[in-house]
């Protein structure tokens, strides 16, 4: 995995949530890894203001998870990776539990909150593109 420069990081964080979402899908399909924040209890869950449901915060690269951790004050959490295929399995459970995914939140908590279903479909679309 290539390290991202500070300039690249800033440029990517400046994108609109939808653009960051597309970047996340593409990157994760290439790298086959998803990044998040975890502690001894498990993965960091945020609250969706709209309906108080729990949302899992996920990132395309560890650098972004680290920036979010530092700026969000999640000191007890560590940056951790998850295999993409395992993550896709989790999405099935999330659907049952009515959980959502906060894709790529910025340090000021701007993220694209997506349903597990939508994520799975978009991963599939991206995979199909790569195969052709």
Steps between C-alpha positions, in 0.01 A plus 500: 500500500637838405523766766286801431660843506363774724384679184310193374341455842383862507368481144305183571356635828387813314283297262124486548369194694372341180839532330673364810251213498592411141869524588440268796325236288770505233793499744358229723432274201859546384663458842247244630520662842275726702632714786326607816559575867479227760558459872474200734122507474487502122466747216420866536131567441363848447140607538287598205335827605201435278374185666745427783609180329857381536739554214840346448769749390719361220792639300690412182848548651643497853615862467140622489397282794792644698407862419142429604617330820729788596253778417194322634660439837472121477824451690417155633448366147762360265500496122417147384445329167240253389506271201254622237329160471453482874358852491251397231387215729452754778275702272251212495482515880474878492197472277325275750591735785396809301846647537658733248851585394658845520733492204816700534408765762715813494641647824186717522277192474378553144437158355284312254271286715404199293290190543686167495298405194623801304862429594476138390347600168769761438780259591351248259478759222862597557614136504316433175679797343838363602427156358399623153 
